[in-house]
Amino acid sequence: MRNFFFISILLSLFTSCNDGDIIVTDFNFEASNLNNCGAPGAYIFYNINNSSSAESISLILETSDVLFLESGTKQYVLNGTTYVVNYRKYNDDITDAYFCSNIPPTTPNVTIEYLGASGVAILTTMTTKDDEDGITEDSTSDLDSDNDGLLNYFDNDDDGDNVPTVNELGVEFLAGNNEFPLDTDNDGIYDYLDIDDDGDTILTRYEDANGDLDPTNDFTDTNSDPDYLNAIITNSNIIDQYRIHSYQLTSNIELVINDLVLVNGSEEITQETMILGNKSAVINGTVSVTPEFN
């Protein structure tokens, strides 16, 4: 009788998972393996594990949000239609092409698939912006000298006079041979922050005779400095428009899903915190923008 009772207990343990009971399991995904593709409208995030078994976990976000450009956190509640998580096992190793090709590969085959029934996807973006203008600026500062919407540390024209900051510092300063940037009119305001560099009462931005948004190539006196640095020349061409600004942007992300419930028929896999992973340099390049004139 005791032996029969012990065998009955073992049988109940092996069959309990087929009756809709909750299955709690661990996933073997490396955080650094997070990858992504897509754009506004449809983003795909995925993590592949081919080391111990061919498996993946992926998140599809059908959203018009423009991601990765600003530091911050966005949350998306899984709904099975526009915000979808899938956990899959395959009969062979998979590659990035499985998720990111215009025409998905027909192989390998999916052997097991679970769909995210509920959970909250949390995307954290950490950005670094740099105008590389030769001025050491505090990236935590909210200073915007020309009120163009670009903070000084990633504004390559800090005073909004259409002369890039790097062109207003002076060769000696950039070479490290001079402690102070240029101050052409000696008014105590460095040229890169001075909207009238030569002190002739005409805005530097207005001393642009040909209207190409570049005051540096306008010479009334070809034997002298450009008009915006020549106090004798006071021609004015009203231009209330900014030129294109550029800065370097690097974005790193981390993706976590809280309270995740994955379902396959009557079976459930639950994860209180599922770390899909992190990725460095999701964006690493130049951003060009024309600020609206205030």
N, C-alpha and C positions, 0 to 999 in steps of 0.2 A: 504493500500500500504506500509506503514512504517513497519507494522508487518511482511509482506511478505518479505521485504528487509532484516530485521533482521534475520529471519529464514534462508534465503539463505546464509547469512554470516556464521552462525553456521554450516550449512551443508558442506560448503566448507572447514572449519577448520577440520572437522572430516574425510574428504575424501582425503585431500591433501597428506597424507603420503603414499597412495597407488599408486601414480603416479610417483614414482621414485625420489621424493624429498629427500633431505638430512635430516636425523633424528639426532639430537644432544641429547645425553642422558648421564646420570651419571651411573657409575658402583659402586656397593657396595662391593668391595673386600678389606679385611684387608691386609695391606702391609705385616704384619708378617706371613700371611698364605702361602706365596710363598713356593713351594716345588719343588723337582726335582728328576729325576732318569735318567738312561742311562749312556752312556760312549762315548768315541770317535767313531764317525760313526753316532750316533743318540742320542742326548740329548733331554730330555723333561722337560720343566718347566711349572708349572701349579699353579693356584690359585683357590680354591674352596670356594664357599659361600653357605652354607646350612642354614644360619640363617634366612634370609628373603625370599629367594627363592633358589631352587636347580639350581645353575648355575656355570659355570667355564669359565676361559679363560686360554688358553694354547699356548705354543710356542714350536714348534719342530725345532731343528737345526740339520740337517744332515751334519755334518762337521767332518773332521779328526783332527781338533784343539784339543789339550789337554788342557782342561779348568781347572781353579781354582788353578793352581800351582804357578802362578806369579801375583803380583799386576798389575793392568792395566785395560784398557777399550777395548773391542772388539765391532765392529758394524756389523750387518747383515741386508741387505736390503731384505725385504720380497719379495718372488717371487712365492708363491703359490705351490711350489714343494719341494724344499729342506729347505727353511726357511718359516715356515707356522704358522700362528696364527688362532686359532679357538675360537669363543665365542659360548657357548651352554647353553641352558636351558633344564631341565630334568623333568620327571614326578615323581621323587623321589630323596632323598638325594644320593649323590655319595661319594665314598671314594678314597683313594690313589690308590687302586687296579685298578680302572677304567683306570688309565694312566700307571701304572707300572707293571701290571701282564703280564707274557709271553703270556697268553691267556686272552684277555680283557673280562670282564663280559658282558653278554648279556643284563643285566638290570642295572640301569634304562634306559628307552628309552629317546632318544633325541627328544624334542618337537620343539625346534627352534635352528637353527644353522646359524651363520654368519662366513664367511671366510675373512681373512685379504687380501684385494686386494693390499694394499700398506702400507708402513711404514718402519721405521728403528728401529730394536731392538738393544738396547745398554746394554751390560753386563759389569758391573763394578765389579772387583774382588779386595778385600783387604786382603792381606796375612800377617801372623805373623810367623816368623821363629825363632827357638831358638835351639842351639846345647846343651844347658843345661850342659855346660862344667865347670861351676864354675867361669868363668871369666865374669865380667860385661862389655858388649860390646855395642857400639852404633849401633843400627839397621839401622841408616841412613848412616852409613859409607860405603864406597866402598873399604875398605881395604881387600886385599886378600894376606896374607903374603907369601903363598906358590904357588900362581898363578895356583891353581888347578880348578878355576872356581867357587869355593864356598867362599863367603865372610866370613871373620872371625867370624861374629856373628852367622852364622849357619854352621860353619866348625868345627867338633869336633876333628880335628887334624890340628891345625893352621899352624904348620911349615912343615907338609907333611913328617914327619919322621917315620910314621906308628906306633907311640906311641900316643894314644889318649891324648888330652890336659888334661883331668881330671886326668890322671895318671902321669902328669908331674908337678903338682902344689905342692904336698906335703900334708901330712895329717894335719899338723899344719895350713897351709894356708886355707885349705878347712873347717877346724873347726873354723876359725876366730881368731886363736891365733897368727897368724903371718901376718905381713903387706905385705910381699913380697913372691911370688912363689919361687920355687926352682931354684937355679943356681948352678948346680953341679960342673962345672969347674971354677966358679967365674970369668967368662969373661965379666960380665955385661949384658949378654943376658939370660933371663929366659929360663929354659929348654923347655917350651912349644913353644918358638919361636926360639930355638937353634937347628940347623940341625946336630950339633955335640955336644951332651950333655956332654960328658966327656973330650972333648978337646984333643983327641988323633989323630986328623986329619983324622979319619975314620968316614964317615957319619953315624949317628945313624941308618938310613935306611939300611945301608950295614952291620951293625953288627947283622945280622939275619942269623945265621949259617944254620938253617934248612929250610930257605926259605919260611916260612909260613906267611910272612908279619906281624910278631909279634916279634919285638926285645926283648920284655920283658921276653920271656921264653928261652933265649939262655944263658947258663952258661958254660963258659970254666972252671972257678973256681967255683965249687959248694958251696964253703964256702964264696963266695964274692957276690958282686952285679952282675946283668946281664952284659954281655959284653959291652953294649952301655953306661953303667955307670961306667965301670972299665977301667981307662986310661992305665993300664998295658997291657990289651988285645987289640991287633990291627988286629985281623982277619977281613977279608973283603970278603963279598959276594955281588957282584954288583946286586942290585935289584932296578930297575927303574919302579916301579909299586906301586900304592896306594891300600890300603886296603879299604873295604867297609866303607863309611861314613854314619852316620845317624843324622837326626835332626827332631824336632817336627814342624809340619806345621798345622796352623789353617787358614782357608779361609772363609771369609764372602763375600756375593754377593748382588748386587742390580740390578734389571732388569727393564728397562723402554723402552717403545715403543713410538717413536715420530711420529707425523703425521699419525696416524693409521686410515685407512679406512676399515671398516668391511662391507661386502656386502652379502645380501640375496635376490637373484632375483633383483628386481628393487629398493630395499630399501638399504639405506646406514646408517651406524652409524659412526660418526667421533669423534676422540679424538686427540686433539693437543698433549697432553702428557698423556699416559696411563702408570701408575705405576703398573707393575705386582707384585712388592713387593720386599722384602729383606729376606735373610736367613743367619743366623749365623751358623758357624761351618759346612759348606758344606763338608769340609774336616777337620778332627781333629784327627791327628794321626802321625805316624812315617814314614818319607820318608827315604829310603835307596838308596844310589847311590855310584857307584865306579867312581871317577873322572878320566878323561884321564890324563896320565902323560905328562907333558910338558918337 
